[in-house]
């Protein structure tokens, strides 16, 4: 009976485990949102507001593409036959 309880909780623990994929996803999100936002702000303060906006758009868009390509695209989300 304790084996059934343990197997039920293994799935929950795996969801929040620090695996290589989870750390990579967190790094991509951090760089895509915060990193490109900080660079955009610094370029804006230096007088390169338009360049900063482009950096933010490409950084955020690149983050979305990387997450789609690495995690969402390989999913099999087809319905039943």
Secondary structure as GFF3:
##gff-version 3
##sequence-region A 1 81
A	DSSP	alpha_helix	2	15	.	.	.	ID=ss1
A	DSSP	alpha_helix	20	29	.	.	.	ID=ss2
A	DSSP	pi_helix	30	35	.	.	.	ID=ss3
A	DSSP	alpha_helix	36	45	.	.	.	ID=ss4
A	DSSP	alpha_helix	49	67	.	.	.	ID=ss5
A	DSSP	pi_helix	68	72	.	.	.	ID=ss6
###
